[in-house]
Amino acid sequence: MSSSPDPATPTPPTPGRSRNMAAIKRRDTKPERIIRSLLHAAGKRYRVDYRLQLEGARPRPDIAFTRARVAVFVDGCFWHCCPEHGRQPGVNGGYWGPKLERNVARDRAADAALTAAGWSVIRVWEHEDPDKAAARIIAVLDAAASDDRGSRTR
């Protein structure tokens, strides 16, 4: 008894495409490494690819400042549907469209879970200027530190 292929399943990618997709890194991308380097040079210490156990979610920020409760995600334009640079692939749209939509939905769910748990969430697009992105992150960290100092003196 043989089963026929499911017509809703996308056609398998070519072996070359499979190798290409397998080589894409989940962490330590160039934009992420540059931003981490700038943050480290500014004296900020963080955890990389740190899984958090939250109510109903297990987000994994690219950069986590656990004491300040700040989660930073460095999002790729393709994978997270950047409004400026994101694009839909011309091949296997039936696979890629829903996959990219799930990525964005997962991003929003992670943001909501982190915010509900008292974390600040910063999303940086890979095309953003790294110096400006690092300055934005540092500003949030400094504000969190001053809030923390203010609450301890009361």
Secondary structure, DSSP 8 states (H G I E B T S, - for coil): ------TTS-----HHHHHHHHT--SS--HHHHHHHHHHHHTT---EES----BTTB----SEEETTTTEEEEEE-TTTTT-TTT----SS-HHHHHHHHHHHHHHHHHHHHHHHHTT-EEEEEETTS-HHHHHHHHHHHHHHHHHHHHHHHH-
